[in-house]
């Protein structure tokens, strides 16, 4: 029987504690099936990929069909990341924490259950209210993900028992960016929104000024581009318009930034996602070590061919 079927048979979000053990087993099976489904070209078309939500012990919890390693290492496929970001946005909707004034006010934590990523956010909602609002909010955020059908399943308290709940590792981890994005006012769009995300997270990062001091113009531009994308959490499926790479540069440096962006793509430090009428790019998680070495120490991969000036 499916998770939804087991849940309905047990009494839904108000199922008794005697059903907890069985529901945990079925949830673990559903998350494993969802993780396998996400590897396919089209996911959830036979049965929706399920994300489990619960409210207990002053926390709103969400169990996702994504590897728990995401908390420390954002190496996930784009559709996996989009599902996680939609889950974060749903938790924020339910908790209503307001716009953060600083990075210190970010509250999202991540842990694991059976190897699956579990997200936690401060908040408390009655099971009946959670059952009413969580599926609606989740559909709003996840319904537009390409080639994915997913659904929120509201669990009774006690079914989720996550281990190791901690903040995401890294000041600019995409999970932190996702929380900021979800908490910013809806009227902030485009460049204004990106600037707001970067401004809020930058103080926590203590970003070095060394990229701005690099004597080589192309290297300086490359390091600043990568530093900015890292600061906005543009890893994996979390991408930005290629045209934005030249933002923050003036005069001749804007044209140089476009050339440098192409060189970073050619070397694979950036990866590209075609979009309607646009080119979107993101930092390649598989090259994270080389990207950090270039940002922090100016150590470029041997095959990187930057334009000369």
Buried (B, 14 or more C-beta within 10 A) or exposed (E): EBBBEBBEEBEBBEBEEEBBEBBBEBBBBBBBBBBEBBEEEEBBEEBBBBBBBBBBEEBBBBBBBBBBEBBEBBBBEBBBBBBBBBBBBBBBBBBEBEEBEEBEBBBBBBBBBBEBBBBBBEBEBEBEEBBEBBBEBBBEBBEEBEEBBBBBBBBBBBBBBBEEBEBBBBBBBBBBBBBBBBBBEEEBEEEEBBBBBBEBBBEBBEBEEBBEEBEBBBBBBBBBBBBBBBBBBBBBBBBBBBEBBBBBBEEEBBEBBBBBBBBBBEBBBBBEBEEEEEBBBBBBBEBBEBBBBBBBEBEBBEEBEBBEE
